């Protein structure tokens, strides 16, 4: 049986731990694990911990962590993804795949053609949901550090605040991504379902972004980050 990995949102150490209610329910009631089963936990610090379930009840699960391991190394290319807000599963897909592809930070972007508007309580709920999407992706792919999911910003706010050695806005009429020199830090701006307007692209250029294209076809908003991050990791990150 495959060793299950679980993220625990609290600092871990060797020894005994009572798991949070959500993980306890999932391990005991959904996966139906039992005393003696092996698990691997991580807390986002970059370390992994292996241990054994020593108590599995209806409301309580305890684990004894017996081995500390170095986690999966992060990519040498630190990427901040500015992803245009899109509806439902499309945004979830973009965040899930970006997490699997090693992105360091994700900021949902509200732009001119966005069909999604988030405010107050609804924004908080979506942010918590996106964070859980990223956690599940990291649990599955073996990543030991979670990407940072920021609260949504307007395009102007993000452009003014993001810091990176190379800033790129995807555009179908531009030089290819491969024409740029290798950076240590990278910011990608990807538009929403309706794309970025020409005025928004020009404002991005004025803020230090360079236009880049991925190929001859216009990609959907949820496809573009997958392709862009995969190409960037192959050129400058940990795919090569």
Protein Blocks (a to p, Z undefined) as FASTA:
>chain_A
ZZddddddbdddeddddddfklmmmmmmmnopaehiacdddehnopacddddfbdcfkbc
cdddfbdcddddddfbdcdddddddehjlmmmmmmmmmmnopabdcddddfklcbdcehj
lmmmmmmmmmmmmmmmmmmnopabdcdddddddfklmmmmpccfbdcdddfbdcdfklpc
cdfbdcdddddfkopafklmmmmmmnopacddfbjbdcdfklmmmmmmmmmmmmmmmmZZ
